[in-house]
């Protein structure tokens, strides 16, 4: 009993499948007939869309051939060659066997508009664009089939500069082009540094009292000491000249108006050096007092280091005697 049931079920499935297949073929045949009618009216664009729908319903060699013939009429040479070549490979198809002659003639016409292009590149997995459309990826096992004439060929690869050039493709022979792509420069690394708080401004150090007045004072004091020494030298020279005058027997005395020439020269020299000595002493006193004033009255660089000065009548000589602490 069970074998009979199984056989019945299988028979039903086969019958339903055959019926569905027949229905699909009928729809495809109807679409093909509709497309042929549109082509007879010169509506090749609409016919191509109908043939593609028929091929989607039932991918038969007949439907593929009709798609190729419509593409040929529209000048879509590369697609027409691809589809018609695929249809002619179905040697056992009755429709192909019946129409092989005209189909091969159409293929020969199509191939007069298509040439071979062998594209090579130094970068693997590069993409080839022909007239702006993606045509394939390198390397390719077979050359590209493209329309004859000048074609704009571009090769692109990630991380490389694209290269584009115009290539002349002909029916006879093979067009070969090698594209050498240069790598793009590496982008500089951007280091992001977190902003930090503004550094506190250190307080300005307290201005120290200027040492210029004290320096000037000490220079004046030193100059005064030097002048005093020079005055002493002048007075010493004057005394030497006095000794020379007194030692000469022909000199009548300093108070005599008329002096012999040599004696008068000695007196003039003594007078000159005495004047120089007195002037030097006076200048030394002025500079020393001025320098002491600068030193004593200028601000001290050290706390508690203020200068003190005290003056009192001198017991040993006429005048004032001054003492100071620096």
Buried (B, 14 or more C-beta within 10 A) or exposed (E): EEEEEEEEEEEEEEEEEEEEEEEEEEBBBEBBEBBBEBBEEEBBEBBBBBBBBBBEBBEBBBBBBBBBBBBBBEEBBBBBBBBBBBBBEBEEBEBBEEBBEEBEEBBEEBBEBBBBBEBBBBBEEBBBBBEEEEBBEBEBEEBBBBBBEEBEBBBBBEEBEBBEEEBEBEEEEEBEBEBEBEEEEEEEEEEEEEEEEEEEEEEEEEEEBEEEBBEBBBEBBEBBBBBBEBBBBBBEBBBBBBEBBEEEEEBEEBEEEEBEEEBEEBBEBBEBBBEBBBBBBEBBBEBBEBBBBBBBEBEBEEEEEEBEBEEEEEEEEEEEEEEEEB
